[in-house]
Amino acid sequence: PVPCSRPFNQGWSHFIYTLGVLLVLLWIIRFLVFNALQSPKYLVIHAKDEVVVEINCTVASYNTKTS
């Protein structure tokens, strides 16, 4: 068997670094592109019932339903 020295074994390192960069980019895009709404459960616990109704109507209109 031929010994595998460090310069010849960099493929996995590059692969893992590439995946890490891709993951960070997708994580950033998630916050820039998608508008994440607060969960209704969280808002009800904090007594923000008006906002819950507004968010439910927004989600319903996005899904082409009425509430």
Predicted model as a PDB file, atoms N, CA, C, CB and O in Angstrom, pLDDT in the B-factor column:
MODEL        1                                                                  
ATOM      1  N   PRO A   1       0.821  -1.200   0.000  1.00 69.00           N  
ATOM      2  CA  PRO A   1       0.000   0.000   0.000  1.00 69.00           C  
ATOM      3  C   PRO A   1       0.864   1.263   0.000  1.00 69.00           C  
ATOM      4  CB  PRO A   1      -0.933  -0.002   1.208  1.00 69.00           C  
ATOM      5  O   PRO A   1       1.915   1.330   0.638  1.00 69.00           O  
ATOM      6  N   VAL A   2       0.388   2.236  -0.725  1.00 77.00           N  
ATOM      7  CA  VAL A   2       1.076   3.516  -0.817  1.00 77.00           C  
ATOM      8  C   VAL A   2       0.586   4.394   0.335  1.00 77.00           C  
ATOM      9  CB  VAL A   2       0.826   4.203  -2.209  1.00 77.00           C  
ATOM     10  O   VAL A   2      -0.621   4.525   0.534  1.00 77.00           O  
ATOM     11  N   PRO A   3       1.515   5.004   1.105  1.00 78.00           N  
ATOM     12  CA  PRO A   3       1.078   5.880   2.195  1.00 78.00           C  
ATOM     13  C   PRO A   3       0.350   7.112   1.629  1.00 78.00           C  
ATOM     14  CB  PRO A   3       2.296   6.317   3.063  1.00 78.00           C  
ATOM     15  O   PRO A   3       0.732   7.666   0.599  1.00 78.00           O  
ATOM     16  N   CYS A   4      -0.682   7.506   2.324  1.00 79.00           N  
ATOM     17  CA  CYS A   4      -1.489   8.649   1.892  1.00 79.00           C  
ATOM     18  C   CYS A   4      -1.076   9.861   2.724  1.00 79.00           C  
ATOM     19  CB  CYS A   4      -3.031   8.354   2.042  1.00 79.00           C  
ATOM     20  O   CYS A   4      -1.487  10.000   3.876  1.00 79.00           O  
ATOM     21  N   SER A   5      -0.273  10.722   2.142  1.00 81.00           N  
ATOM     22  CA  SER A   5       0.206  11.895   2.876  1.00 81.00           C  
ATOM     23  C   SER A   5      -0.844  12.995   2.863  1.00 81.00           C  
ATOM     24  CB  SER A   5       1.525  12.412   2.275  1.00 81.00           C  
ATOM     25  O   SER A   5      -1.827  12.921   2.127  1.00 81.00           O  
ATOM     26  N   ARG A   6      -0.629  13.996   3.671  1.00 79.00           N  
ATOM     27  CA  ARG A   6      -1.600  15.081   3.835  1.00 79.00           C  
ATOM     28  C   ARG A   6      -1.951  15.802   2.531  1.00 79.00           C  
ATOM     29  CB  ARG A   6      -1.068  16.080   4.820  1.00 79.00           C  
ATOM     30  O   ARG A   6      -3.135  16.041   2.292  1.00 79.00           O  
ATOM     31  N   PRO A   7      -0.999  16.159   1.682  1.00 77.00           N  
ATOM     32  CA  PRO A   7      -1.376  16.865   0.443  1.00 77.00           C  
ATOM     33  C   PRO A   7      -2.306  16.050  -0.465  1.00 77.00           C  
ATOM     34  CB  PRO A   7      -0.125  17.235  -0.331  1.00 77.00           C  
ATOM     35  O   PRO A   7      -3.094  16.619  -1.219  1.00 77.00           O  
ATOM     36  N   PHE A   8      -2.212  14.726  -0.390  1.00 76.00           N  
ATOM     37  CA  PHE A   8      -3.062  13.885  -1.228  1.00 76.00           C  
ATOM     38  C   PHE A   8      -4.399  13.543  -0.562  1.00 76.00           C  
ATOM     39  CB  PHE A   8      -2.329  12.610  -1.579  1.00 76.00           C  
ATOM     40  O   PHE A   8      -5.233  12.868  -1.165  1.00 76.00           O  
ATOM     41  N   ASN A   9      -4.608  14.002   0.674  1.00 78.00           N  
ATOM     42  CA  ASN A   9      -5.806  13.648   1.416  1.00 78.00           C  
ATOM     43  C   ASN A   9      -6.620  14.889   1.806  1.00 78.00           C  
ATOM     44  CB  ASN A   9      -5.430  12.856   2.660  1.00 78.00           C  
ATOM     45  O   ASN A   9      -7.268  14.901   2.853  1.00 78.00           O  
ATOM     46  N   GLN A  10      -6.588  15.909   0.983  1.00 81.00           N  
ATOM     47  CA  GLN A  10      -7.298  17.146   1.289  1.00 81.00           C  
ATOM     48  C   GLN A  10      -8.715  17.164   0.747  1.00 81.00           C  
ATOM     49  CB  GLN A  10      -6.541  18.316   0.742  1.00 81.00           C  
ATOM     50  O   GLN A  10      -9.452  18.111   1.020  1.00 81.00           O  
ATOM     51  N   GLY A  11      -9.123  16.166  -0.003  1.00 81.00           N  
ATOM     52  CA  GLY A  11     -10.453  16.142  -0.608  1.00 81.00           C  
ATOM     53  C   GLY A  11     -11.562  16.224   0.416  1.00 81.00           C  
ATOM     54  O   GLY A  11     -12.508  16.992   0.240  1.00 81.00           O  
ATOM     55  N   TRP A  12     -11.466  15.441   1.492  1.00 84.00           N  
ATOM     56  CA  TRP A  12     -12.514  15.456   2.517  1.00 84.00           C  
ATOM     57  C   TRP A  12     -12.577  16.801   3.236  1.00 84.00           C  
ATOM     58  CB  TRP A  12     -12.278  14.335   3.532  1.00 84.00           C  
ATOM     59  O   TRP A  12     -13.660  17.284   3.565  1.00 84.00           O  
ATOM     60  N   SER A  13     -11.440  17.389   3.473  1.00 86.00           N  
ATOM     61  CA  SER A  13     -11.429  18.703   4.128  1.00 86.00           C  
ATOM     62  C   SER A  13     -12.129  19.740   3.255  1.00 86.00           C  
ATOM     63  CB  SER A  13      -9.980  19.151   4.431  1.00 86.00           C  
ATOM     64  O   SER A  13     -12.939  20.522   3.752  1.00 86.00           O  
ATOM     65  N   HIS A  14     -11.830  19.752   1.981  1.00 89.00           N  
ATOM     66  CA  HIS A  14     -12.474  20.701   1.080  1.00 89.00           C  
ATOM     67  C   HIS A  14     -13.977  20.439   0.996  1.00 89.00           C  
ATOM     68  CB  HIS A  14     -11.842  20.624  -0.318  1.00 89.00           C  
ATOM     69  O   HIS A  14     -14.776  21.374   0.944  1.00 89.00           O  
ATOM     70  N   PHE A  15     -14.350  19.178   0.985  1.00 91.00           N  
ATOM     71  CA  PHE A  15     -15.758  18.805   0.934  1.00 91.00           C  
ATOM     72  C   PHE A  15     -16.502  19.315   2.170  1.00 91.00           C  
ATOM     73  CB  PHE A  15     -15.902  17.280   0.816  1.00 91.00           C  
ATOM     74  O   PHE A  15     -17.583  19.892   2.050  1.00 91.00           O  
ATOM     75  N   ILE A  16     -15.929  19.105   3.354  1.00 93.00           N  
ATOM     76  CA  ILE A  16     -16.569  19.533   4.598  1.00 93.00           C  
ATOM     77  C   ILE A  16     -16.635  21.059   4.669  1.00 93.00           C  
ATOM     78  CB  ILE A  16     -15.808  18.972   5.818  1.00 93.00           C  
ATOM     79  O   ILE A  16     -17.654  21.608   5.089  1.00 93.00           O  
ATOM     80  N   TYR A  17     -15.573  21.749   4.266  1.00 94.00           N  
ATOM     81  CA  TYR A  17     -15.591  23.214   4.261  1.00 94.00           C  
ATOM     82  C   TYR A  17     -16.646  23.745   3.294  1.00 94.00           C  
ATOM     83  CB  TYR A  17     -14.207  23.767   3.887  1.00 94.00           C  
ATOM     84  O   TYR A  17     -17.345  24.709   3.604  1.00 94.00           O  
ATOM     85  N   THR A  18     -16.762  23.120   2.128  1.00 96.00           N  
ATOM     86  CA  THR A  18     -17.764  23.535   1.146  1.00 96.00           C  
ATOM     87  C   THR A  18     -19.171  23.340   1.701  1.00 96.00           C  
ATOM     88  CB  THR A  18     -17.596  22.747  -0.165  1.00 96.00           C  
ATOM     89  O   THR A  18     -20.025  24.212   1.544  1.00 96.00           O  
ATOM     90  N   LEU A  19     -19.414  22.213   2.343  1.00 97.00           N  
ATOM     91  CA  LEU A  19     -20.721  21.978   2.948  1.00 97.00           C  
ATOM     92  C   LEU A  19     -21.010  22.999   4.050  1.00 97.00           C  
ATOM     93  CB  LEU A  19     -20.796  20.556   3.513  1.00 97.00           C  
ATOM     94  O   LEU A  19     -22.143  23.465   4.179  1.00 97.00           O  
ATOM     95  N   GLY A  20     -20.010  23.344   4.832  1.00 97.00           N  
ATOM     96  CA  GLY A  20     -20.186  24.340   5.891  1.00 97.00           C  
ATOM     97  C   GLY A  20     -20.537  25.701   5.332  1.00 97.00           C  
ATOM     98  O   GLY A  20     -21.421  26.377   5.858  1.00 97.00           O  
ATOM     99  N   VAL A  21     -19.862  26.114   4.277  1.00 98.00           N  
ATOM    100  CA  VAL A  21     -20.151  27.405   3.650  1.00 98.00           C  
ATOM    101  C   VAL A  21     -21.556  27.393   3.056  1.00 98.00           C  
ATOM    102  CB  VAL A  21     -19.104  27.730   2.555  1.00 98.00           C  
ATOM    103  O   VAL A  21     -22.293  28.371   3.184  1.00 98.00           O  
ATOM    104  N   LEU A  22     -21.928  26.295   2.409  1.00 98.00           N  
ATOM    105  CA  LEU A  22     -23.266  26.177   1.839  1.00 98.00           C  
ATOM    106  C   LEU A  22     -24.333  26.252   2.928  1.00 98.00           C  
ATOM    107  CB  LEU A  22     -23.399  24.866   1.059  1.00 98.00           C  
ATOM    108  O   LEU A  22     -25.362  26.905   2.752  1.00 98.00           O  
ATOM    109  N   LEU A  23     -24.087  25.589   4.040  1.00 97.00           N  
ATOM    110  CA  LEU A  23     -25.031  25.616   5.152  1.00 97.00           C  
ATOM    111  C   LEU A  23     -25.210  27.028   5.701  1.00 97.00           C  
ATOM    112  CB  LEU A  23     -24.565  24.682   6.261  1.00 97.00           C  
ATOM    113  O   LEU A  23     -26.335  27.446   5.971  1.00 97.00           O  
ATOM    114  N   VAL A  24     -24.131  27.755   5.865  1.00 97.00           N  
ATOM    115  CA  VAL A  24     -24.209  29.128   6.371  1.00 97.00           C  
ATOM    116  C   VAL A  24     -24.947  30.021   5.377  1.00 97.00           C  
ATOM    117  CB  VAL A  24     -22.796  29.687   6.646  1.00 97.00           C  
ATOM    118  O   VAL A  24     -25.763  30.850   5.781  1.00 97.00           O  
ATOM    119  N   LEU A  25     -24.668  29.861   4.082  1.00 96.00           N  
ATOM    120  CA  LEU A  25     -25.371  30.670   3.078  1.00 96.00           C  
ATOM    121  C   LEU A  25     -26.864  30.382   3.081  1.00 96.00           C  
ATOM    122  CB  LEU A  25     -24.797  30.411   1.686  1.00 96.00           C  
ATOM    123  O   LEU A  25     -27.667  31.313   3.006  1.00 96.00           O  
ATOM    124  N   LEU A  26     -27.251  29.122   3.163  1.00 94.00           N  
ATOM    125  CA  LEU A  26     -28.672  28.781   3.201  1.00 94.00           C  
ATOM    126  C   LEU A  26     -29.331  29.295   4.477  1.00 94.00           C  
ATOM    127  CB  LEU A  26     -28.858  27.268   3.088  1.00 94.00           C  
ATOM    128  O   LEU A  26     -30.495  29.694   4.456  1.00 94.00           O  
ATOM    129  N   TRP A  27     -28.598  29.288   5.580  1.00 92.00           N  
ATOM    130  CA  TRP A  27     -29.130  29.801   6.841  1.00 92.00           C  
ATOM    131  C   TRP A  27     -29.389  31.306   6.734  1.00 92.00           C  
ATOM    132  CB  TRP A  27     -28.153  29.503   8.004  1.00 92.00           C  
ATOM    133  O   TRP A  27     -30.404  31.797   7.229  1.00 92.00           O  
ATOM    134  N   ILE A  28     -28.484  32.030   6.095  1.00 92.00           N  
ATOM    135  CA  ILE A  28     -28.653  33.477   5.913  1.00 92.00           C  
ATOM    136  C   ILE A  28     -29.804  33.754   4.956  1.00 92.00           C  
ATOM    137  CB  ILE A  28     -27.349  34.121   5.384  1.00 92.00           C  
ATOM    138  O   ILE A  28     -30.613  34.649   5.204  1.00 92.00           O  
ATOM    139  N   ILE A  29     -29.887  32.997   3.863  1.00 90.00           N  
ATOM    140  CA  ILE A  29     -30.965  33.188   2.895  1.00 90.00           C  
ATOM    141  C   ILE A  29     -32.316  32.943   3.536  1.00 90.00           C  
ATOM    142  CB  ILE A  29     -30.780  32.264   1.694  1.00 90.00           C  
ATOM    143  O   ILE A  29     -33.295  33.600   3.181  1.00 90.00           O  
ATOM    144  N   ARG A  30     -32.388  32.014   4.470  1.00 87.00           N  
ATOM    145  CA  ARG A  30     -33.643  31.717   5.157  1.00 87.00           C  
ATOM    146  C   ARG A  30     -34.214  32.964   5.819  1.00 87.00           C  
ATOM    147  CB  ARG A  30     -33.433  30.618   6.199  1.00 87.00           C  
ATOM    148  O   ARG A  30     -35.421  33.196   5.766  1.00 87.00           O  
ATOM    149  N   PHE A  31     -33.356  33.766   6.443  1.00 84.00           N  
ATOM    150  CA  PHE A  31     -33.822  34.964   7.135  1.00 84.00           C  
ATOM    151  C   PHE A  31     -34.074  36.122   6.176  1.00 84.00           C  
ATOM    152  CB  PHE A  31     -32.815  35.380   8.185  1.00 84.00           C  
ATOM    153  O   PHE A  31     -34.905  36.982   6.463  1.00 84.00           O  
ATOM    154  N   LEU A  32     -33.380  36.163   5.050  1.00 87.00           N  
ATOM    155  CA  LEU A  32     -33.551  37.268   4.117  1.00 87.00           C  
ATOM    156  C   LEU A  32     -34.744  37.065   3.189  1.00 87.00           C  
ATOM    157  CB  LEU A  32     -32.297  37.450   3.299  1.00 87.00           C  
ATOM    158  O   LEU A  32     -35.397  38.037   2.811  1.00 87.00           O  
ATOM    159  N   VAL A  33     -35.037  35.833   2.819  1.00 85.00           N  
ATOM    160  CA  VAL A  33     -36.070  35.566   1.824  1.00 85.00           C  
ATOM    161  C   VAL A  33     -37.418  35.253   2.461  1.00 85.00           C  
ATOM    162  CB  VAL A  33     -35.646  34.419   0.936  1.00 85.00           C  
ATOM    163  O   VAL A  33     -38.450  35.759   2.020  1.00 85.00           O  
ATOM    164  N   PHE A  34     -37.409  34.427   3.485  1.00 80.00           N  
ATOM    165  CA  PHE A  34     -38.659  33.983   4.079  1.00 80.00           C  
ATOM    166  C   PHE A  34     -39.015  34.828   5.292  1.00 80.00           C  
ATOM    167  CB  PHE A  34     -38.571  32.514   4.469  1.00 80.00           C  
ATOM    168  O   PHE A  34     -38.185  35.050   6.173  1.00 80.00           O  
ATOM    169  N   ASN A  35     -40.253  35.293   5.327  1.00 73.00           N  
ATOM    170  CA  ASN A  35     -40.729  36.097   6.443  1.00 73.00           C  
ATOM    171  C   ASN A  35     -41.319  35.150   7.491  1.00 73.00           C  
ATOM    172  CB  ASN A  35     -41.786  37.159   5.971  1.00 73.00           C  
ATOM    173  O   ASN A  35     -42.445  34.678   7.339  1.00 73.00           O  
ATOM    174  N   ALA A  36     -40.572  34.880   8.530  1.00 72.00           N  
ATOM    175  CA  ALA A  36     -41.021  33.959   9.572  1.00 72.00           C  
ATOM    176  C   ALA A  36     -41.948  34.689  10.546  1.00 72.00           C  
ATOM    177  CB  ALA A  36     -39.810  33.348  10.326  1.00 72.00           C  
ATOM    178  O   ALA A  36     -41.577  35.708  11.128  1.00 72.00           O  
ATOM    179  N   LEU A  37     -43.140  34.159  10.710  1.00 71.00           N  
ATOM    180  CA  LEU A  37     -44.107  34.752  11.626  1.00 71.00           C  
ATOM    181  C   LEU A  37     -43.960  34.108  13.004  1.00 71.00           C  
ATOM    182  CB  LEU A  37     -45.557  34.582  11.089  1.00 71.00           C  
ATOM    183  O   LEU A  37     -43.523  32.964  13.120  1.00 71.00           O  
ATOM    184  N   GLN A  38     -44.326  34.848  14.033  1.00 75.00           N  
ATOM    185  CA  GLN A  38     -44.331  34.282  15.384  1.00 75.00           C  
ATOM    186  C   GLN A  38     -45.381  33.185  15.462  1.00 75.00           C  
ATOM    187  CB  GLN A  38     -44.605  35.382  16.452  1.00 75.00           C  
ATOM    188  O   GLN A  38     -46.400  33.239  14.773  1.00 75.00           O  
ATOM    189  N   SER A  39     -45.130  32.194  16.298  1.00 81.00           N  
ATOM    190  CA  SER A  39     -46.119  31.126  16.431  1.00 81.00           C  
ATOM    191  C   SER A  39     -47.304  31.636  17.255  1.00 81.00           C  
ATOM    192  CB  SER A  39     -45.487  29.860  17.092  1.00 81.00           C  
ATOM    193  O   SER A  39     -47.120  32.383  18.215  1.00 81.00           O  
ATOM    194  N   PRO A  40     -48.509  31.234  16.880  1.00 82.00           N  
ATOM    195  CA  PRO A  40     -49.689  31.656  17.630  1.00 82.00           C  
ATOM    196  C   PRO A  40     -49.637  31.219  19.098  1.00 82.00           C  
ATOM    197  CB  PRO A  40     -50.939  31.101  16.973  1.00 82.00           C  
ATOM    198  O   PRO A  40     -50.125  31.936  19.972  1.00 82.00           O  
ATOM    199  N   LYS A  41     -49.058  30.063  19.373  1.00 85.00           N  
ATOM    200  CA  LYS A  41     -48.971  29.584  20.758  1.00 85.00           C  
ATOM    201  C   LYS A  41     -48.146  30.558  21.607  1.00 85.00           C  
ATOM    202  CB  LYS A  41     -48.344  28.162  20.805  1.00 85.00           C  
ATOM    203  O   LYS A  41     -48.542  30.901  22.721  1.00 85.00           O  
ATOM    204  N   TYR A  42     -47.014  30.995  21.087  1.00 85.00           N  
ATOM    205  CA  TYR A  42     -46.162  31.950  21.798  1.00 85.00           C  
ATOM    206  C   TYR A  42     -46.922  33.254  22.057  1.00 85.00           C  
ATOM    207  CB  TYR A  42     -44.870  32.230  20.993  1.00 85.00           C  
ATOM    208  O   TYR A  42     -46.857  33.814  23.151  1.00 85.00           O  
ATOM    209  N   LEU A  43     -47.637  33.727  21.042  1.00 85.00           N  
ATOM    210  CA  LEU A  43     -48.351  34.991  21.178  1.00 85.00           C  
ATOM    211  C   LEU A  43     -49.514  34.899  22.159  1.00 85.00           C  
ATOM    212  CB  LEU A  43     -48.859  35.442  19.830  1.00 85.00           C  
ATOM    213  O   LEU A  43     -49.783  35.854  22.888  1.00 85.00           O  
ATOM    214  N   VAL A  44     -50.203  33.767  22.185  1.00 88.00           N  
ATOM    215  CA  VAL A  44     -51.307  33.587  23.141  1.00 88.00           C  
ATOM    216  C   VAL A  44     -50.767  33.575  24.565  1.00 88.00           C  
ATOM    217  CB  VAL A  44     -52.083  32.276  22.850  1.00 88.00           C  
ATOM    218  O   VAL A  44     -51.367  34.166  25.463  1.00 88.00           O  
ATOM    219  N   ILE A  45     -49.637  32.905  24.774  1.00 88.00           N  
ATOM    220  CA  ILE A  45     -49.034  32.857  26.111  1.00 88.00           C  
ATOM    221  C   ILE A  45     -48.687  34.264  26.591  1.00 88.00           C  
ATOM    222  CB  ILE A  45     -47.769  31.968  26.107  1.00 88.00           C  
ATOM    223  O   ILE A  45     -48.806  34.568  27.778  1.00 88.00           O  
ATOM    224  N   HIS A  46     -48.260  35.119  25.667  1.00 87.00           N  
ATOM    225  CA  HIS A  46     -47.875  36.486  26.016  1.00 87.00           C  
ATOM    226  C   HIS A  46     -49.011  37.487  25.821  1.00 87.00           C  
ATOM    227  CB  HIS A  46     -46.682  36.909  25.190  1.00 87.00           C  
ATOM    228  O   HIS A  46     -48.773  38.690  25.713  1.00 87.00           O  
ATOM    229  N   ALA A  47     -50.233  36.994  25.777  1.00 88.00           N  
ATOM    230  CA  ALA A  47     -51.456  37.817  25.732  1.00 88.00           C  
ATOM    231  C   ALA A  47     -51.473  38.795  24.560  1.00 88.00           C  
ATOM    232  CB  ALA A  47     -51.604  38.591  27.028  1.00 88.00           C  
ATOM    233  O   ALA A  47     -51.766  39.976  24.745  1.00 88.00           O  
ATOM    234  N   LYS A  48     -51.168  38.321  23.376  1.00 88.00           N  
ATOM    235  CA  LYS A  48     -51.216  39.151  22.170  1.00 88.00           C  
ATOM    236  C   LYS A  48     -52.231  38.545  21.201  1.00 88.00           C  
ATOM    237  CB  LYS A  48     -49.799  39.265  21.500  1.00 88.00           C  
ATOM    238  O   LYS A  48     -51.891  38.131  20.093  1.00 88.00           O  
ATOM    239  N   ASP A  49     -53.473  38.504  21.648  1.00 90.00           N  
ATOM    240  CA  ASP A  49     -54.524  37.831  20.892  1.00 90.00           C  
ATOM    241  C   ASP A  49     -54.817  38.510  19.557  1.00 90.00           C  
ATOM    242  CB  ASP A  49     -55.787  37.770  21.715  1.00 90.00           C  
ATOM    243  O   ASP A  49     -55.132  37.832  18.579  1.00 90.00           O  
ATOM    244  N   GLU A  50     -54.717  39.846  19.502  1.00 91.00           N  
ATOM    245  CA  GLU A  50     -55.000  40.554  18.248  1.00 91.00           C  
ATOM    246  C   GLU A  50     -53.999  40.143  17.174  1.00 91.00           C  
ATOM    247  CB  GLU A  50     -54.959  42.088  18.462  1.00 91.00           C  
ATOM    248  O   GLU A  50     -54.355  39.973  16.008  1.00 91.00           O  
ATOM    249  N   VAL A  51     -52.753  39.989  17.581  1.00 89.00           N  
ATOM    250  CA  VAL A  51     -51.711  39.614  16.626  1.00 89.00           C  
ATOM    251  C   VAL A  51     -51.939  38.177  16.144  1.00 89.00           C  
ATOM    252  CB  VAL A  51     -50.301  39.757  17.267  1.00 89.00           C  
ATOM    253  O   VAL A  51     -51.670  37.861  14.986  1.00 89.00           O  
ATOM    254  N   VAL A  52     -52.432  37.315  17.028  1.00 89.00           N  
ATOM    255  CA  VAL A  52     -52.716  35.933  16.643  1.00 89.00           C  
ATOM    256  C   VAL A  52     -53.761  35.901  15.530  1.00 89.00           C  
ATOM    257  CB  VAL A  52     -53.202  35.116  17.861  1.00 89.00           C  
ATOM    258  O   VAL A  52     -53.608  35.172  14.550  1.00 89.00           O  
ATOM    259  N   VAL A  53     -54.807  36.681  15.680  1.00 91.00           N  
ATOM    260  CA  VAL A  53     -55.853  36.729  14.660  1.00 91.00           C  
ATOM    261  C   VAL A  53     -55.285  37.261  13.349  1.00 91.00           C  
ATOM    262  CB  VAL A  53     -57.034  37.606  15.128  1.00 91.00           C  
ATOM    263  O   VAL A  53     -55.590  36.736  12.278  1.00 91.00           O  
ATOM    264  N   GLU A  54     -54.466  38.292  13.432  1.00 89.00           N  
ATOM    265  CA  GLU A  54     -53.864  38.869  12.228  1.00 89.00           C  
ATOM    266  C   GLU A  54     -52.966  37.849  11.516  1.00 89.00           C  
ATOM    267  CB  GLU A  54     -53.052  40.126  12.589  1.00 89.00           C  
ATOM    268  O   GLU A  54     -53.024  37.714  10.294  1.00 89.00           O  
ATOM    269  N   ILE A  55     -52.143  37.139  12.282  1.00 85.00           N  
ATOM    270  CA  ILE A  55     -51.245  36.143  11.686  1.00 85.00           C  
ATOM    271  C   ILE A  55     -52.037  34.988  11.090  1.00 85.00           C  
ATOM    272  CB  ILE A  55     -50.250  35.614  12.734  1.00 85.00           C  
ATOM    273  O   ILE A  55     -51.708  34.509  10.005  1.00 85.00           O  
ATOM    274  N   ASN A  56     -53.070  34.537  11.780  1.00 87.00           N  
ATOM    275  CA  ASN A  56     -53.884  33.449  11.241  1.00 87.00           C  
ATOM    276  C   ASN A  56     -54.566  33.867   9.943  1.00 87.00           C  
ATOM    277  CB  ASN A  56     -54.932  33.007  12.267  1.00 87.00           C  
ATOM    278  O   ASN A  56     -54.679  33.060   9.019  1.00 87.00           O  
ATOM    279  N   CYS A  57     -55.015  35.100   9.861  1.00 88.00           N  
ATOM    280  CA  CYS A  57     -55.613  35.594   8.620  1.00 88.00           C  
ATOM    281  C   CYS A  57     -54.566  35.682   7.510  1.00 88.00           C  
ATOM    282  CB  CYS A  57     -56.264  36.970   8.848  1.00 88.00           C  
ATOM    283  O   CYS A  57     -54.863  35.377   6.355  1.00 88.00           O  
ATOM    284  N   THR A  58     -53.351  36.094   7.848  1.00 85.00           N  
ATOM    285  CA  THR A  58     -52.266  36.166   6.865  1.00 85.00           C  
ATOM    286  C   THR A  58     -51.935  34.780   6.326  1.00 85.00           C  
ATOM    287  CB  THR A  58     -51.012  36.805   7.488  1.00 85.00           C  
ATOM    288  O   THR A  58     -51.794  34.596   5.117  1.00 85.00           O  
ATOM    289  N   VAL A  59     -51.813  33.814   7.217  1.00 84.00           N  
ATOM    290  CA  VAL A  59     -51.498  32.445   6.801  1.00 84.00           C  
ATOM    291  C   VAL A  59     -52.651  31.870   5.977  1.00 84.00           C  
ATOM    292  CB  VAL A  59     -51.214  31.548   8.035  1.00 84.00           C  
ATOM    293  O   VAL A  59     -52.419  31.187   4.980  1.00 84.00           O  
ATOM    294  N   ALA A  60     -53.872  32.140   6.384  1.00 88.00           N  
ATOM    295  CA  ALA A  60     -55.036  31.636   5.651  1.00 88.00           C  
ATOM    296  C   ALA A  60     -55.087  32.244   4.239  1.00 88.00           C  
ATOM    297  CB  ALA A  60     -56.344  31.956   6.426  1.00 88.00           C  
ATOM    298  O   ALA A  60     -55.378  31.539   3.273  1.00 88.00           O  
ATOM    299  N   SER A  61     -54.808  33.533   4.121  1.00 87.00           N  
ATOM    300  CA  SER A  61     -54.837  34.157   2.799  1.00 87.00           C  
ATOM    301  C   SER A  61     -53.702  33.629   1.925  1.00 87.00           C  
ATOM    302  CB  SER A  61     -54.744  35.686   2.926  1.00 87.00           C  
ATOM    303  O   SER A  61     -53.857  33.497   0.711  1.00 87.00           O  
ATOM    304  N   TYR A  62     -52.567  33.331   2.541  1.00 85.00           N  
ATOM    305  CA  TYR A  62     -51.438  32.738   1.784  1.00 85.00           C  
ATOM    306  C   TYR A  62     -51.826  31.370   1.262  1.00 85.00           C  
ATOM    307  CB  TYR A  62     -50.164  32.626   2.671  1.00 85.00           C  
ATOM    308  O   TYR A  62     -51.441  30.994   0.155  1.00 85.00           O  
ATOM    309  N   ASN A  63     -52.581  30.623   2.046  1.00 87.00           N  
ATOM    310  CA  ASN A  63     -53.016  29.282   1.657  1.00 87.00           C  
ATOM    311  C   ASN A  63     -54.342  29.311   0.892  1.00 87.00           C  
ATOM    312  CB  ASN A  63     -53.150  28.398   2.893  1.00 87.00           C  
ATOM    313  O   ASN A  63     -54.957  28.266   0.675  1.00 87.00           O  
ATOM    314  N   THR A  64     -54.777  30.494   0.488  1.00 82.00           N  
ATOM    315  CA  THR A  64     -56.027  30.722  -0.250  1.00 82.00           C  
ATOM    316  C   THR A  64     -57.243  30.148   0.474  1.00 82.00           C  
ATOM    317  CB  THR A  64     -55.929  30.111  -1.640  1.00 82.00           C  
ATOM    318  O   THR A  64     -58.109  29.518  -0.133  1.00 82.00           O  
ATOM    319  N   LYS A  65     -57.285  30.379   1.762  1.00 75.00           N  
ATOM    320  CA  LYS A  65     -58.434  30.001   2.593  1.00 75.00           C  
ATOM    321  C   LYS A  65     -58.915  31.249   3.298  1.00 75.00           C  
ATOM    322  CB  LYS A  65     -58.067  28.871   3.625  1.00 75.00           C  
ATOM    323  O   LYS A  65     -58.279  32.300   3.223  1.00 75.00           O  
ATOM    324  N   THR A  66     -60.040  31.132   3.985  1.00 70.00           N  
ATOM    325  CA  THR A  66     -60.527  32.234   4.807  1.00 70.00           C  
ATOM    326  C   THR A  66     -60.633  31.758   6.240  1.00 70.00           C  
ATOM    327  CB  THR A  66     -61.894  32.760   4.296  1.00 70.00           C  
ATOM    328  O   THR A  66     -60.840  30.574   6.507  1.00 70.00           O  
ATOM    329  N   SER A  67     -60.488  32.686   7.145  1.00 61.00           N  
ATOM    330  CA  SER A  67     -60.625  32.312   8.558  1.00 61.00           C  
ATOM    331  C   SER A  67     -61.533  33.313   9.267  1.00 61.00           C  
ATOM    332  CB  SER A  67     -59.233  32.248   9.254  1.00 61.00           C  
ATOM    333  O   SER A  67     -61.780  33.180  10.466  1.00 61.00           O  
TER     334      SER A  67                                                      
ENDMDL                                                                          
END                                                                             
